[in-house]
Amino acid sequence: MRPNLVRLIGFAVLAALAGCASSPPRLGEAALAAAKSPRTWVPLAGAAILSVGDLDESVSDWAADERPLFGGSAAAVSDDLRNAAVAGFFVTALATPTARERRRRIGWGVTALYAQGGVVEGLKDVVGRQRPNGSGDRSFPSGHAGVASAAATLGQSNLRALDIAPGWRRSASIGFEALAVGTAWARMEAEKHHAVDVLAGYAIGHFITAFVAEAFIEPGLPAAELSFQGFGNGGALRLTVPLSPSR
């Protein structure tokens, strides 16, 4: 992802969320639902608790020293798990029934992934927290955890659109969650992030993609449309959101 484009899209989504109070009701409801999701507020609450005293450092140091799950390959495993979550999002999107549905889920999903990346990159610039291994000052929040959480949320949304047995859907959903959590933990074992960093990244990734899924992707909701219109040497993106539900 090109950093400037990632930041631009992320800040645009933040501006849209800030204006939800005066936007169509669906957007405000989607933002509230995303904020109320346990996968948003529980990790944020955990990050707040760990910020007290030396808890964050203690948990992070233990994970890096003991490496109980991934050992010396934790950094490579974090890449693999994150990539698997993203691949799972695309696979489940391509498995949806119609070409229009596939385009809509992939288009909005990629937009959501870029948006969370923009927010994460912007926060890294502002906070400038040192990584546990001293390799740089871009520790907070975790980009890997954000991407994996976002992709898992999108994949779980796609699963709800597939005509599969509930047991298979539940198992696949748990698999997505395992990829996201595993990615976050592997970043700690690899000494790339503190515990607070991965919790914040996870929450950001879930919140933004849950908002996008609820507002623009989930079946039965108003069909938002994103289109591009070219003119002269440039063009413009047009977002159309119906003012009333289509149910």
NORZIPE-V30044 format. One record per helix or strand of 3 or more residues. SS is the DSSP state (alpha for helix, beta for strand). FROM is the first residue (numbers start at 1). TO is the last residue. Records with the same first field share a line. If there is no record, write none. Layout:
# NORZIPE-V30044
SS=FROM-TO, FROM-TO
This chain:
# NORZIPE-V30044
alpha=3-18, 20-22, 25-36, 38-50, 55-66, 71-94, 99-127, 143-159, 166-189, 195-217
beta=225-231, 234-240
